[in-house]
Amino acid sequence: MKPMRKALSLLLALLLLCPLFAACSEKSPDAAADPASPDPAADNEQTAAEAVPETEEDPLDPAVLYDGLPEDGYGGYEFLMLIRPNDRWIADMAADELNGEAINDAIFRRNSMVAEKFDVAIRYEESSNYNYETDAMTSIRAGDDAYDLVIPHGRAAFLYANQMLCLDWNTALPYISLDSPWWSQDARKSFSILGKLFVMNGDISYNSLGSADVMLFNKQLMTDLGIPFPYETVREGAWTYDLWASQVESASADLNGDGMIKEDDDRLGYVTQKWVGPMEAFATSGLRVLSKDEDDTPYLSFYSEKTVDVFNRYFALIDSDAAYVDTADVSYSSGFIGIFEESRALFTDMNMTDVITLRTMETDFGVIPWPKYDEQSEYCTNVDAGTNLFLVPITASDPARTSAIVEALCRIGERLVLPAYYEVTLQSKASRDNESADMLDIIKSALIFDLGYYNSELSGAFNNEFVDFVGSANRDITSWYEKNAKAVTKTLEKNVDKYRD
């Protein structure tokens, strides 16, 4: 028996296996006869085929859901996951019982379905650190098949990958269908190195969407300032950095009349935190710390004329009286969020999941994507590196079994868990209007995973490239890049060599 601190309750009641959505539409009543018709009775006649109500496809139809996966079960095998001991990350993969909450119950039902289908017990063990840990390395190096799936902090995942401690999702996990929409194609493309893909993400995790950075605006302040809500501007593709910055600059005000604008008691155009706003300014401009050549070899792409332009504009804004960056308080319970909650900021940004914490805010707010670089660019949404990523240890005794279970979890995640998270929790509870719900469609389609932002051993000093500037007086991006580029390039090449056969 593998070690276990907590176990998922696997209540296999038949009610859990009922379809999520109605299978058939109701038959509509006969329509009234058209008085202009020469033969009303004939107009009311229907063929037998026309009388049959249309049916909706059941998204959880087992014939479709498990298509191509093994028919036989695994004899009660204990499938063990290693997860950080934090409710946010555990809830992404585990639910002990039904409790009436949409996401919890969807996770419980998903795991129960997979458990019954493959005759397994799906369990989890908590790691030693709620944030950044590499606990499984010891057991993997010892050759111990301790965990079937390791789910660490996004950056910690690549410490495993760079040590060649993971199976390749491209070749070693036969039932994983990477071409399918439930696996993130941007993560697949970005995380691959020399054709090897050791870390992955997809709809097995709703936190890949929950960790996306979004922008919020105060609707009352926008109305008071005579600024139209930006929804239509976003839809038209005209929601740009320059437009947003002009609105930020117009919103600041000296509320207490002391001749200065301070975050303590005045109004600001924009408030953020060091791990959110600066990251977004870079990523949403379409920039990446690392890119890949035609051979799938990573190279440093951090610096360009566009990079200089982005940094110059962003730091000019946050260094002005119109904005405030919280460089000390990294929680969402106070600091910059408190300013927004008090209606003393027009804009703020945060992980999408954290929008839910503003349910009690009295003033209505809207949710929109971060502005793009210019009208010719595409919207991009950075996925915070703190999110869950997924890897399978090289010690896995049965990769086919692991891949079948993981693939099923991901497929059902797309059909059952994501709708619960996206449609029910966010659209009904967090965002306060139909327009904000529409914006989430745009945000979800724009998720990006920058290899250089996640893989700190490859990108070195440029991994946390933005934070160094936010907390210091240094704003010369060119000199800072030149100071670090040579060492980072050398380290990058050394680590990439590990991926060569």
C-alpha positions in Angstrom: 0.0 0.0 0.0 1.4 3.4 -0.9 1.6 6.2 1.8 -1.5 8.3 2.1 -2.6 11.2 4.4 -6.0 11.9 2.9 -8.2 9.9 0.6 -10.9 10.9 -1.8 -14.3 9.6 -0.8 -15.3 7.3 -3.7 -19.0 7.1 -3.1 -20.2 5.4 -6.3 -23.9 6.0 -5.9 -25.8 5.7 -9.2 -27.0 9.3 -9.0 -23.5 10.5 -9.6 -23.4 8.8 -12.9 -26.5 10.6 -14.2 -25.8 13.0 -17.1 -24.9 16.6 -16.3 -27.2 18.0 -18.9 -30.7 17.0 -20.1 -30.6 14.4 -22.8 -33.6 15.5 -24.7 -35.5 18.6 -25.4 -39.2 18.9 -24.7 -41.6 18.3 -27.5 -43.1 21.7 -28.5 -46.9 22.1 -28.7 -48.6 22.2 -32.1 -48.4 25.7 -33.7 -51.6 27.5 -34.6 -52.8 27.3 -38.1 -51.8 30.0 -40.5 -55.0 31.9 -41.3 -53.5 32.9 -44.7 -53.0 29.2 -45.7 -55.6 27.7 -48.1 -55.3 24.4 -46.2 -54.6 25.0 -42.4 -55.0 21.4 -41.6 -52.2 20.5 -44.1 -49.9 23.1 -42.5 -50.3 21.4 -39.1 -49.4 18.0 -40.4 -45.9 16.7 -39.5 -44.0 13.8 -40.8 -43.0 11.2 -38.2 -39.5 12.3 -38.5 -40.4 15.9 -37.8 -42.4 15.0 -34.8 -39.4 13.4 -33.1 -37.8 15.9 -30.7 -34.2 16.8 -31.2 -31.8 15.4 -28.7 -28.8 17.0 -27.1 -25.6 15.0 -27.1 -24.7 13.9 -23.6 -21.2 15.2 -22.9 -20.6 12.4 -20.5 -21.7 9.6 -22.8 -19.3 6.7 -21.8 -19.1 5.6 -25.4 -17.6 8.9 -26.4 -15.9 9.7 -23.1 -13.8 6.6 -22.9 -13.4 6.0 -26.6 -10.0 4.5 -27.3 -9.2 3.9 -23.6 -8.8 0.4 -22.1 -11.9 -1.7 -21.4 -10.4 -3.6 -18.5 -10.0 -2.3 -15.0 -6.9 -2.3 -12.7 -8.1 -4.5 -9.8 -8.5 -1.8 -7.1 -5.1 -0.1 -7.8 -4.4 2.9 -5.6 -3.6 5.9 -7.9 -1.7 8.3 -5.8 -1.1 12.0 -6.5 1.3 14.3 -4.7 -0.2 17.8 -4.3 0.8 21.0 -2.4 -0.9 21.3 1.0 -3.0 24.3 0.0 -6.8 24.2 -0.4 -6.6 26.0 -3.7 -4.4 23.4 -5.3 -5.9 20.3 -3.6 -9.4 21.4 -4.6 -8.2 21.4 -8.2 -7.9 17.6 -8.1 -9.7 16.2 -5.0 -13.0 16.4 -3.2 -13.7 14.3 -0.1 -17.4 14.4 -0.4 -20.4 16.1 -2.1 -21.2 19.4 -0.4 -23.5 21.3 -2.9 -20.7 23.5 -4.3 -20.6 23.2 -8.0 -16.8 22.8 -8.4 -16.4 20.5 -5.5 -19.2 18.3 -6.6 -17.9 18.2 -10.2 -14.4 17.2 -9.0 -15.9 14.5 -6.8 -18.1 13.2 -9.6 -15.2 13.2 -12.1 -12.9 11.2 -9.8 -15.7 8.8 -8.9 -16.5 8.1 -12.5 -12.8 7.4 -13.4 -12.5 5.3 -10.2 -15.4 3.1 -11.2 -14.5 2.9 -14.9 -11.0 1.7 -14.2 -11.5 0.0 -10.8 -9.0 2.2 -9.0 -8.9 4.2 -5.8 -7.9 7.8 -6.5 -6.0 9.3 -3.6 -3.7 12.1 -2.8 -0.8 12.9 -0.4 0.2 16.4 0.7 3.7 17.6 0.0 5.8 19.4 2.7 5.4 22.9 1.3 2.2 24.7 0.4 4.0 26.6 -2.4 7.3 25.5 -3.9 8.5 22.0 -3.3 10.2 19.0 -4.9 9.4 16.3 -2.4 9.0 13.5 -5.0 12.6 13.8 -6.2 14.0 11.7 -3.4 11.7 8.7 -4.1 12.2 9.0 -7.9 16.0 9.0 -7.6 15.7 6.0 -5.3 13.7 4.2 -8.0 10.6 4.1 -5.8 7.3 4.0 -7.6 5.7 6.1 -4.9 3.5 8.5 -6.9 1.6 8.1 -10.1 1.1 11.8 -10.7 3.1 14.7 -9.3 1.4 18.1 -9.3 3.8 20.8 -8.2 4.1 24.6 -8.5 4.6 25.5 -12.1 8.3 26.4 -11.7 9.1 23.5 -9.4 7.8 21.1 -12.1 10.7 22.0 -14.4 13.2 21.2 -11.7 12.0 17.6 -12.2 12.0 18.0 -15.9 15.6 19.4 -16.1 16.8 16.4 -14.1 15.2 14.0 -16.5 13.0 12.6 -13.8 9.8 12.6 -15.9 8.3 10.5 -18.6 7.8 12.1 -22.0 4.2 12.9 -22.7 4.9 12.6 -26.5 6.2 9.0 -26.4 5.8 7.2 -23.1 2.1 7.8 -22.2 0.2 5.9 -24.9 -3.3 6.9 -24.0 -2.7 10.7 -23.8 -4.3 12.3 -26.8 -2.3 15.5 -27.0 -4.0 16.7 -30.2 -7.3 16.9 -28.4 -8.7 20.3 -27.2 -8.7 19.3 -23.6 -4.9 19.5 -23.5 -3.4 23.0 -23.7 -1.8 23.4 -27.1 0.2 26.5 -26.0 1.7 24.6 -23.1 2.4 21.6 -25.3 4.3 23.8 -27.8 6.0 26.0 -25.2 7.1 23.3 -22.7 8.6 21.0 -25.3 12.4 21.0 -25.6 14.1 19.2 -28.4 10.9 17.2 -28.9 10.7 16.1 -25.3 7.7 17.1 -23.3 8.1 16.3 -19.6 5.5 18.7 -18.1 1.9 19.4 -19.3 -1.3 21.2 -18.5 -4.8 21.0 -19.7 -8.4 20.7 -18.6 -7.4 18.2 -16.0 -6.9 21.4 -14.0 -9.4 24.2 -13.8 -6.6 26.3 -12.1 -4.9 26.8 -15.5 -7.9 29.1 -16.1 -8.1 30.2 -12.5 -4.5 31.3 -12.6 -4.9 33.5 -15.6 -4.4 37.2 -14.9 -7.4 39.4 -15.6 -8.2 43.1 -15.3 -11.0 44.6 -13.3 -12.5 48.0 -13.5 -14.8 49.9 -11.1 -18.1 50.6 -13.0 -19.2 53.5 -10.8 -15.9 55.3 -11.1 -15.9 54.8 -14.9 -19.4 56.2 -15.0 -18.5 59.2 -12.9 -15.5 59.9 -15.1 -17.6 59.7 -18.3 -15.6 56.7 -19.7 -17.6 54.1 -21.6 -17.4 50.6 -20.3 -14.7 48.9 -22.4 -16.6 45.7 -23.4 -17.4 46.7 -27.0 -13.9 48.0 -27.4 -12.5 44.6 -26.3 -14.8 42.8 -28.7 -13.7 45.1 -31.6 -10.0 44.4 -30.8 -9.4 48.0 -30.0 -8.6 47.5 -26.3 -5.0 48.6 -26.4 -2.3 49.6 -23.9 -2.3 53.2 -25.0 -6.1 53.5 -24.5 -6.0 51.9 -21.1 -3.0 54.0 -20.0 -4.9 57.2 -20.9 -7.8 56.1 -18.8 -5.5 55.3 -15.9 -3.9 58.7 -16.1 -7.3 60.5 -16.1 -8.6 58.7 -13.0 -6.2 59.8 -10.3 -7.4 62.5 -7.8 -6.2 64.2 -4.6 -9.2 63.3 -2.5 -7.9 64.8 0.8 -6.7 68.1 -0.7 -3.1 67.9 0.7 -1.6 68.5 -2.7 -0.3 65.0 -3.1 -1.7 61.7 -4.4 -0.9 58.7 -2.2 -2.3 55.2 -2.1 -3.4 55.5 1.6 -6.3 57.9 1.0 -6.4 59.2 -2.5 -7.8 57.8 -5.8 -5.6 56.1 -8.3 -6.1 54.9 -11.9 -4.4 51.5 -11.4 -3.2 49.4 -8.5 -1.4 46.1 -8.8 1.1 43.8 -7.2 4.7 43.0 -8.2 3.9 39.4 -9.3 0.9 40.4 -11.5 1.0 43.7 -13.3 4.6 43.8 -14.5 4.3 40.2 -15.7 1.2 41.0 -17.7 2.7 44.1 -19.3 5.4 41.8 -20.8 3.3 38.8 -21.7 0.2 40.5 -23.1 2.4 42.4 -25.5 3.1 39.1 -27.2 6.7 38.8 -25.8 8.3 35.6 -24.4 11.3 35.2 -22.3 12.3 32.0 -24.3 11.2 31.0 -27.8 12.1 28.0 -29.9 13.8 27.5 -33.3 12.8 25.1 -36.0 14.6 22.3 -34.1 12.6 23.0 -30.9 15.7 24.4 -29.2 15.0 27.2 -26.8 16.7 30.5 -27.2 16.6 33.8 -25.3 14.0 36.1 -26.9 13.5 38.4 -23.9 15.1 41.5 -25.4 14.0 43.5 -28.4 13.0 47.0 -29.4 9.5 46.0 -28.5 10.7 44.9 -25.0 12.2 48.3 -24.4 9.1 50.1 -25.6 6.9 47.9 -23.3 9.0 48.5 -20.2 9.5 52.2 -20.8 5.7 52.8 -21.2 4.7 50.5 -18.3 7.2 51.8 -15.8 6.6 55.4 -16.7 2.9 54.7 -15.8 3.5 52.9 -12.5 6.1 55.5 -11.4 3.5 58.3 -11.9 0.9 59.5 -9.4 -1.7 57.6 -11.3 -0.7 54.1 -10.2 0.6 52.0 -7.2 2.4 48.7 -7.2 2.4 46.7 -4.0 5.9 45.4 -3.7 5.7 44.0 -0.1 2.2 42.5 0.5 1.9 39.5 -1.7 -1.5 38.5 -0.4 -4.9 39.4 -1.8 -6.5 40.2 1.5 -5.1 43.7 1.9 -2.7 46.1 0.1 -3.6 46.9 -3.4 -6.9 45.0 -3.4 -8.1 47.0 -0.4 -7.6 50.1 -2.4 -9.8 48.7 -5.2 -12.4 47.4 -2.8 -12.7 50.9 -1.3 -13.4 52.3 -4.8 -10.2 54.3 -4.8 -8.9 52.7 -8.0 -10.3 52.5 -11.5 -8.4 49.4 -12.5 -6.7 46.5 -10.8 -5.5 43.0 -11.9 -5.3 39.6 -10.3 -5.6 35.8 -10.9 -9.1 35.0 -12.2 -9.8 32.7 -9.2 -9.2 35.6 -6.8 -11.9 37.7 -8.4 -14.3 35.5 -6.3 -13.0 37.1 -3.2 -14.6 40.4 -4.2 -18.1 39.1 -4.0 -18.9 41.3 -1.0 -17.6 44.5 -2.7 -20.4 47.0 -2.7 -19.5 48.8 -5.9 -20.0 46.8 -9.1 -17.0 45.9 -11.2 -16.4 44.4 -14.6 -13.9 41.8 -15.7 -11.9 42.2 -18.9 -8.7 41.0 -20.5 -5.5 42.9 -20.1 -5.1 45.3 -23.0 -3.0 44.2 -26.0 0.0 45.9 -27.4 -1.8 47.5 -30.4 -4.8 46.9 -32.5 -2.9 44.6 -34.9 -1.9 42.3 -32.0 -3.8 39.4 -30.4 -5.0 39.3 -26.8 -2.6 37.3 -24.6 -3.3 36.1 -21.0 -0.4 35.0 -18.8 -1.0 32.0 -16.7 0.6 32.6 -13.3 3.5 30.1 -12.6 2.0 29.2 -9.3 -0.6 27.1 -11.0 -0.6 23.3 -10.9 1.4 21.6 -13.6 1.5 17.8 -14.2 4.3 15.3 -14.5 4.6 11.5 -14.5 7.7 10.1 -12.7 10.1 7.9 -14.7 9.6 5.3 -11.9 6.0 4.7 -13.1 5.6 0.9 -13.2 2.7 1.0 -15.7 2.8 4.2 -17.9 -0.2 2.9 -19.9 -2.3 2.6 -16.8 -1.3 6.1 -15.7 -1.9 7.6 -19.1 -5.4 6.1 -19.3 -6.4 7.4 -15.9 -4.9 10.9 -16.5 -6.5 11.1 -20.0 -9.9 10.2 -18.6 -9.5 12.8 -15.8 -8.7 15.4 -18.4 -11.5 14.5 -20.8 -14.1 14.7 -18.0 -12.5 17.9 -16.7 -13.3 19.5 -20.0 -16.9 18.3 -20.1 -17.8 18.5 -16.4 -15.4 20.5 -14.2 -14.6 23.4 -16.5 -18.3 24.2 -17.1 -18.8 24.2 -13.4 -15.9 26.5 -12.8 -16.3 28.7 -15.8 -20.0 29.0 -16.3 -21.4 28.5 -12.8 -18.8 29.9 -10.4 -17.3 32.7 -12.5 -20.2 33.8 -14.7 -22.9 33.6 -12.1 -21.1 34.5 -8.9 -17.9 36.5 -9.5 -18.5 38.6 -12.6 -21.5 40.8 -12.1 -22.9 41.2 -15.6 -23.3 39.3 -18.9 -20.7 41.4 -20.6 -18.0 40.2 -18.1 -19.0 36.7 -18.8 -18.4 37.3 -22.5 -15.0 38.6 -21.7 -14.1 35.3 -20.1 -14.4 33.6 -23.4 -11.8 35.9 -24.8 -9.5 35.4 -21.8 -9.8 31.6 -21.9 -8.9 31.5 -25.6 -5.8 33.6 -25.0 -4.0 31.6 -22.3 -0.2 31.4 -22.8 2.6 29.5 -21.0 6.0 31.1 -21.5 8.7 28.4 -21.1 11.2 31.1 -19.8 8.7 32.3 -17.2 8.2 28.8 -15.9 11.6 27.2 -16.3 13.9 29.2 -14.0 16.9 27.1 -14.6 16.8 27.8 -18.3 16.0 31.5 -18.2 18.0 32.4 -15.0 17.9 36.1 -14.1 15.2 36.7 -16.7 12.8 34.3 -15.0 11.7 37.0 -12.5 12.7 39.7 -14.8 10.1 42.2 -13.9 10.2 42.1 -10.1 13.7 43.3 -9.9 12.7 46.6 -11.5 9.5 47.2 -9.6 11.2 47.3 -6.2 14.2 49.4 -7.3 15.0 52.7 -8.9 16.6 50.9 -11.9 14.6 51.4 -15.1 17.4 50.8 -17.7 16.2 47.5 -19.2 19.0 47.6 -21.9 21.9 47.7 -19.4 20.3 45.2 -17.2 19.8 42.8 -20.1 23.4 43.2 -21.3 24.6 42.6 -17.7 22.8 39.2 -17.5 22.4 37.9 -21.0 25.8 36.2 -21.4 25.5 34.2 -18.2 21.9 33.3 -18.9 22.7 32.1 -22.4 25.5 29.9 -21.1 23.3 28.4 -18.5 20.5 27.9 -21.0 22.7 26.0 -23.4 24.1 23.8 -20.5 20.6 22.9 -19.3 19.3 22.3 -22.8 22.1 19.8 -23.5 20.5 17.6 -20.8 17.6 17.0 -23.2 19.8 15.7 -26.0 19.8 12.0 -26.6 
